[in-house]
Amino acid sequence: MKLLLVTAGTRGDVDPFVVLARRALRAGHEVRLLVPDNSGVDTSDIDVSSLGVDYTQLIKQQGVSIGAALRSYRSVVRPVMHGVLIESAKAALEYSPDVLVAHPKILSAPLVAEALGIPFVWVEMVPVLTPTRAFPAAGTIGRNLGPLNRYTYRAAAGSAALFRRDLAEVAKLVGNRGGRSAPPAATLMPISPAVLQRPPDWPATVHLTGPWRPPAEGVLPDHVADFIAGGDFVYAGFGSMAAGDPVARARAVVGGIRRTGARSLIAAGLGGLSVPPDVLDDDVLVTDSVAHDLVLPLAGAAVHHGGIGTVQAALAAGTVSVIVPFIADQPFWGARVHERGLGPSPIRQRALTSGRLAAALSQAGEYRPAAQRVARAMAAEDGPAAAVNIIETLHR
């Protein structure tokens, strides 16, 4: 098969697609990957095209918040989304794939698939498209509404209305005169069933494949390895969550970890944490980023924002998470982890203090046996292989 894989967002949105592309190549398929610029992911062995947008730079310029997105809708969000929709449509026309595999941000995928007469697959990184009574759509509401949960999934559909004119331009570009949208042939969720229980009301075309994570390989930089060898430590990193006051947040994080008697390995990310000089000491190491697969199995606990990639990396390592959610799907995963007995109750970003963090970290031992059971279950999963097998059935 010729597969076109298209994703949009930061590293957490790109990494799984790169893993899937490599597995599809190993299975003998021809693959082209369309990704944002400057994601930080190694794609050297893959046929890659640019989506023409740099989300990393956007975050550095305006941070991450709903308010910032609303304020910059006309000047930034709309032009970026227009480029994403047009460039992904052009790439599909040029490549002429047998199957189109797309991130939900690629709103044009159904229009393009209909015009080309090919099946397309949604990669639902988190539950936002497929309605269920079991839980609300990630990123919409914090409490369970029972039967009304299904209505929260209309939010994702409503977002497409903001880009009607852009989608009409895509339809014209690809020759979809009626503006009809193909239904997804399958929906893949790179999520472990050990993390999210499959609701009984999902259609059979929706698959929890297990995470698409690269194998642990490589070695840690010497200074990180030396620090880890020095004794008990807690990992803390908030990735691209450049919001609020990263200095005050770092004070609270380091202070909370110190109260437990552990040392702090801090991943500064794209501005999530900024440790001031007066907080630094021998018990703190600050680095831009770390390889989760190499670090988390050795950490006493992991303090992070609750993105699904980090949640699953910590659980696969058998490491208890203390989640400090900021936006989007992060409160959803914080709630799921706690409800399933895998970690303490999440701490809201604005409510983070040294005392609250120390209290949560002191509970980590209670949740460690459950986290380790999930790690054993996840070790038996091969998410990328399961995904490729499903995609292959669409073209037989």
N, C-alpha and C positions, 0 to 999 in steps of 0.2 A: 504493500500500500504506500501511497504518498500521503503523509500526514502533515498538516499545518497546525502547529501549536502556537497559540497567541495568548499572551498574558500582559497585564498592566499592573503597576504598583511598585512597591519597594522590594527589597531582597526576599522578604517572606512570601511574596507573590511569585517571584521568579525561580527561587530554589526548587520548588516541587516540579515545575515544568521542565527544568533542566534535567532533573532526575528521571522524569518520565521520558524525555527525549532520548536519553542515553539507553534506557531499557528498550525502547522501541527500536533503536538502531541495532542493539544486540539481537533483537528478534528478527532482523533482516529487513526492516521497513526503511523507506526513504523518509527523512524527516527534515522539515524546516521549522525553525523556532523564531518567532517574532517577539522581541522583548524591548523594554525601555533601555535607555542608555545608562551607563554608570551604576549598574545595580550592585556591583561588587561580587557577582557570581562568575566563576570560571566557566566559560562556554567555548573554550579553545578547540574542542574536538567536535563541535556541532555546527551545522549550516545555520548561521544566524543572520537575521535581518533586523534593522533598527525600527522601532515603533516611532521614533522621532520625538521622544519626550524623555526628560530626565527628572524623575520623581524625587530622587535624592536631593537634587539642587533645589527643587520646589520646597521641600521640607526645611532645608537650611535657610531659605529665604523667608518663609512665613510660618514655620512650625506646623503643628497638627492640632486643629480644633475645629469644631463645627462653625464657630463664630468667624474664624479666619476664612473658611471655605465660603461662607455666605457673603462676607464682605468682598471677596475677590472673585465672585461667580462670573461677573461679566468680563473682568480684566484678565483672569488667569484660568479658572476652572473651565469655563465654556470654550475658550480657544484650545486648551489642552485636550479636552474631550473631543472636540471637532477633529483635531489632528489624529487622535487615536482611532476614531471611527473611520476616517477616510484612509489613513495609511494601512489599517488592517484589511480594509476592503480591497485596496489596490494590490496588496500582497497576495490575497486569495485569488484575484483575477490572474495575476502574473504566474503564480505557482500551479494553479489548477489542481488542488488536492483531491484525494478520494474521500477523505474525512477531515472535517474542521473541528479542532478541540480548542475551546475558548474559556477564558476567565469571564465571570459575569460582568466585569467592567466593559467587555467588548460587546456593547449593546447591539452592534450591527450584525453579529454572527448569524442570527436567525434569518435576516434578510439576505445575506450573502449565500447561505446554504440553500435557501429556496431558489435563488437565481441560478446557482451552479448545479442544482439537482443532486446534492450530496447530503449525507447525514452529518449532523453536527452534535457535538458532545459538550455539555456544560461541565466545567470543573468548579463545583460549588465548594470553595475553600472552607466556608462555614455555612451553616444552615440559614440561608436568606431567601431562597427561591422556591423551595419545595414546601408547600403548606403542610402543617400537621397540627393535631389537637394537643400533642404531647408537650410542646414547649413553644414559646414565642420566637419569632425570627430574631436571630442574633443581631444585637445592636439597636433594637427597637424599644423594648420595655423591660424593666427589671423583674416584674412579677409574673407568675403563671396565671393566665386568664382562662384556663380550662378549654372548653369548646371554642371560646373566642380567640384562642391563640392563632387560629388559621387566618384571621383577618389581618394580623400584623405582617403577614408576608406580602400584602399589597403594597407595602412601602417600596420594595425593590421595583415592582412594576411601575409604581408612580414616578420613580426617578427617571424612567425612560421618557416620560412626558416632557421633562425639562429640555430634552434634546430632539424634539420632534423634527425641527427643520434640518438638523444635521443628519438624522436618519432618513429623511426624505431625499437629501442629497446623495446619501449612500445608495438608496434604492435606485435612483436615476443612474448613478455611476455603474452599478452592476447589472442594469437592465431588468430590474424587478419592477415592471410597470404597475403592477397592482399593489405593490408595497406589502405583499403577503410575507408572513414569517413562518419558517419551518419549525415544527415542534422539535424539541431535542430527542434524538434517538436514544440517548442515555444521559444520565447525570452521575458523575463520579465525585465522590467526596473523599479526599485523602485523609480520612479520619479513622482512628482505630475504634472498632466496636467495643473495645475495653474502656474507651473514654466516653463515647456517646452511644447509648443504647438505641438501636434502630426502632423508630416508631412503627406500629403495625399498620398505620394508614398511609405510609409512603407507597407509591406505585412500584411495581417490580423493576422498572427501568432505573431506579435510584439505587446506587451501590455505595456502601461504606467499604472502601477497599483496604483501609489501613494507610498509614502515612507514607508519603513519597519523600523519603529522607536518604541522603547519600550515605554510603557505608563509612564508618569511622576509620579514618586513615590519616597518615601524617604524624608529626610530632609537635609538641608544644614548644614555643620559643623558650630558650633557656631561662630567661628571667621569670616566666610564668611557672615553668616546671620547678624551679628552685623555690619559689614562693609556696607552691602547693606542698612541696616536700617538707616545709617548715612546721606543719601541724594543721589542726582543724581550721577550716575556713568556710565561709558562706559566699556563694556567688550572688552578685546583684547587677542587673542590667535592665534598662528600659528601652533598648533599641532606638527606634526613630521617634520616640515620644518627646519631641522638643516642645513642651508646653509648660506653662507655669514657671516656677523658679527652680532651675536645676541645681543651683548651689544649696538652697535651703533643703531641697529634697535629698541631696547627697549627705548633708549634715545629719538629717534624720536617719538615713539608711546606715551610715557608718556608726552613728551613735547607738542605734538599736542593736546592731550586730555586736558591738563592743560590750554591751550590757550582758550578752550571753556568754562572753569570754572567748568568742571566736574571732578570727581574722577576716578581713574583707577583701575579696577579689572583685573589683569594680570594672564593669565594661561601660565606658562612657557613651558609646553608640553615636548617634547623630544629635546629641544634645540632651538626652534623657537624664544624665547625671553629670554634674561638674563639681569635682571635689576641690574645695578651696585649700590653699597651702597650710593653713593653721589646723586642718583636720588630718593631714597626712602624717603618718608615722610608720614604724617598721611593720605594724600589723595591717597596713593597707597597701594594696597594689592596684594601680589604675592602668588600664589598657584600653585601646579603642574598641577591640572586640576579641572574642575568644571562640574557639571551636567547641560548641556545646557538647558534642559527642565525646570529646576528650576530657572536658573539665567537669561536667555535671555528675558523672558517676563517682567522682572523688569529693564532691561538695557535701557539706552537712545539710544544706538546704539551698534553694534557689529563690531569690526575690526578684520578681519580674512583672511585666505589665499584663501578661495573660494572653498574648497572641497565640493562636493555635499551634504555630510552629514551635515556640518555646515550651508551651504546655506539654506537647507530645514528646519533645526532646527530654524534658525533665522526667516525665513518667517512664519513658523508655529506659532511662538511666536508674530508675527506682529512687529518684530524689524527690523529696517533698517540696512543693511549691508554696511560697507565700505570694499571693497575687495582689498587685496594686493596679487595678484597672484604670485606664484613662478614657478611651473612647471606643466606638464601634462594637466589635464582637467581644472585647475583653471582659466586660462585666458578665456576659453570658458564660464564658469559660470559667471565670472565677466562681460563679454560682454552681456550675456543673461539677467542678472539682470538689467543692465543699459538700455538695449534696451527695456525691458518691463516696464520701468518706476518705478522700485522697489528699486533703489538705485543709488547713484552717480557713475560717471565714475570710474572704477578701477584705482588704483595707482600701477604702476609697482614696484616690490620689490626693484629694484636698484634705483628707483626714489623717494622712500619714504623719506619725510622730515616732520618735525613738522608742517611747514607752509602748505604743501599740505594736510596733514591729518586734520589739523584744518579747512581748507577750505572745505574739503569734509564733515566733521562732521557738519559744520554749515548748510549744505544743507539737513540734515537728515529729518527735519520737512516737507520738500516739498514732500518727498517720503513716509512718514508714512501712510497717508490714503490708498495708493495703497497697501502697505505691509499688512495693517490690513484687506483689502478686500481679499487678498490671504490667510491670516490666517483663515478667516471664511470659505473659500472654502476648504482648507486643513482639517479643523476640521470635515468635512463631509466624508472624505476619510478613507477607511480601507484597506491600501495596502497589509498587510499580508493575510487578508481574501481573497482579490481578487486574489492574487498569488496562494493560496492553491486551490481555486476553479478552476483556469485554469489548474493546475497540475493534479487535479482529473479527468479532461476530457480526459487526455492522456492515462488513464489506464482502461477506461470503455469498 
